[in-house]
Amino acid sequence: MQEGDRATRVLVTGAKGQLGSRLVEFGGRRRTLHVVGLDQSALDITDPSSIHDALAEHTPDVVVNAAAYTEVDLAEREPERAFDINGQGVKYLAEACSQHGVALIHVSTDYVFGKVDRVPLGPLEPTGPLGVYGASKLEGEEAFLASGVNGAVVRVAWLYDARGSNFLTTMLRLAEQHGRLKVVKDQHGVPTSAPALAEALLDMAERGQAMPQGIRHFAHAGHTTWHGFASAIVGHAGLDVPVEAVASDAFPTAATRPAWSVLDGAPLHQEMGWTFESWQNALGACWELREEG
Ligand SMILES: NC(=O)c1ccc[n+]([C@@H]2O[C@H](COP(=O)([O-])OP(=O)(O)OC[C@H]3O[C@@H](n4cnc5c(N)ncnc54)[C@H](OP(=O)(O)O)[C@@H]3O)[C@@H](O)[C@H]2O)c1
């Protein structure tokens, strides 16, 4: 940043969530950015007046939307809530950002896909959600695009962190409780570090209105199964715990999971000039954050 340049003002919604909290934490360390995080009590994306008030008060250059309804199975029983937040809420946010001339980075998901060819998925691959959560997130993407707002929809899959409640922390807890793990072997994806994603989205935010436009995929290099990911976690933890590979039907869920969630992260890495790290390296870097809590 040159002397005299002002920091890019970034507003993070859903600031207490897994991703939102990392955006605020890491954004606070960048001199190039002035990051404010608002949780649901301060900015409810389903309330247009709450959005307009926040934009007027904080005058951001960029909004990063980390707010979402993320209860994949519960969504099957309360679709109205899922669509309210992931569809209508994103519509309000995108339209307000468009009106205020603010760029928007919105986070979406692999669940917008259904039956697909087993190749790393690009943003133009046909969508076809298998459940309510995916359909609600797709509605949000469509509202974003229809609003004409400047910015990007960034789809991600299999987000985890070294803290909080997610696949990594759940595997560690279950391994300690039971001394063995049974993990699904027939769903494929790219484990994606929430800290790495947060840094990437902040890099995009630094570009302001010149950031990539439209739908993008963020993922590390390579892919695995949940069983492969669990085995890697157990290996990092140095636990001597057997990890048994089982079929998805061993764990029935209300919402159908996509069997292939392998997003192709290479193009966005190239566009942004990032090193395309393997998911194993990203796990190693995230693991180091465990020490920090
Ligand atoms: N986790 C994954 O594996 C995964 C995978 C693919 C994509 N994603 C996407 O990644 C993004 C971030 O996910 P995450 O894991 O960080 O989710 P998260 O931990 O559930 O965080 C979502 C946050 O949004 C807040 N929120 C809910 N309704 C809101 C509203 N009406 N207004 C403002 N805030 C609201 C929640 O607050 P409360 O807790 O108070 O409800 C929560 O703090 C989401 O868009 C999600 O769809 C996640």
The ligand as an ORCA input file, in Angstrom:
! r2SCAN-3c Opt
* xyz 0 1
  N     -19.043    -25.584      6.266
  C     -18.919    -26.164      5.079
  O     -18.472    -27.325      4.954
  C     -19.294    -25.423      3.826
  C     -19.130    -26.077      2.618
  C     -19.453    -25.377      1.459
  C     -19.889    -24.079      1.525
  N     -20.057    -23.477      2.726
  C     -20.531    -22.104      2.734
  O     -19.529    -21.315      3.338
  C     -20.124    -20.194      3.987
  C     -19.619    -20.083      5.413
  O     -19.942    -21.287      6.082
  P     -19.531    -21.540      7.596
  O     -19.032    -22.931      7.675
  O     -18.681    -20.421      8.093
  O     -20.987    -21.469      8.264
  P     -21.395    -21.146      9.785
  O     -20.264    -21.447     10.701
  O     -22.704    -21.830      9.983
  O     -21.618    -19.572      9.788
  C     -22.742    -18.970      9.221
  C     -23.036    -17.734     10.029
  O     -24.140    -17.068      9.426
  C     -24.924    -16.543     10.483
  N     -26.282    -16.261     10.026
  C     -27.332    -17.118      9.888
  N     -28.410    -16.449      9.468
  C     -28.059    -15.151      9.346
  C     -28.752    -13.982      8.966
  N     -30.050    -14.001      8.638
  N     -28.078    -12.809      8.949
  C     -26.774    -12.763      9.299
  N     -26.076    -13.832      9.689
  C     -26.709    -15.019      9.702
  C     -24.881    -17.625     11.545
  O     -25.242    -17.075     12.791
  P     -25.949    -17.998     13.907
  O     -24.943    -19.021     14.286
  O     -26.269    -16.994     14.951
  O     -27.164    -18.594     13.231
  C     -23.410    -18.040     11.476
  O     -22.622    -17.256     12.343
  C     -21.629    -20.393      3.849
  O     -22.087    -19.651      2.754
  C     -21.780    -21.866      3.542
  O     -22.954    -22.114      2.806
  C     -19.755    -24.119      3.875
*
